[in-house]
Amino acid sequence: MAARLDRALQKANVSSAKAAGWLDVSEHDVQFWRRGITVPPLAAFNRIAKVLDLDVHWLCTGQAQHAATVN
């Protein structure tokens, strides 16, 4: 998860400080998440995914979420 978060923030050219401002957390919290030292709460995952236009399931698991097939 940390690598995906870090990559997504880098790709969007978003600093840890800027992300911390969106999430109302400390810059150190975001840096710890990016390094895999701690894990963000679910609300933070949802907010990051929304702001960066990412699939929250992918951000959390690394897997794309597939729609269920109905026969």
VENDATA-V36634 format. One line per field, one symbol per residue. phi: phi as a letter, one per 20 degrees, with the letter a starting at -180 (. if undefined). psi: psi as a letter, one per 30 degrees, with the letter a starting at -180 (. if undefined). Layout:
phi: ???
psi: ???
//
This chain:
phi: .gfffffffffeldffffffffelcfgfgfffffenfcdffggfgffffffeldffffgfdndfedffedd
psi: eeeeeeeeeeefhkleeeeeeefhlleeeeeeeffgelklleeeeeeeeeeghljeeeeefgkkkkkkkk.
//
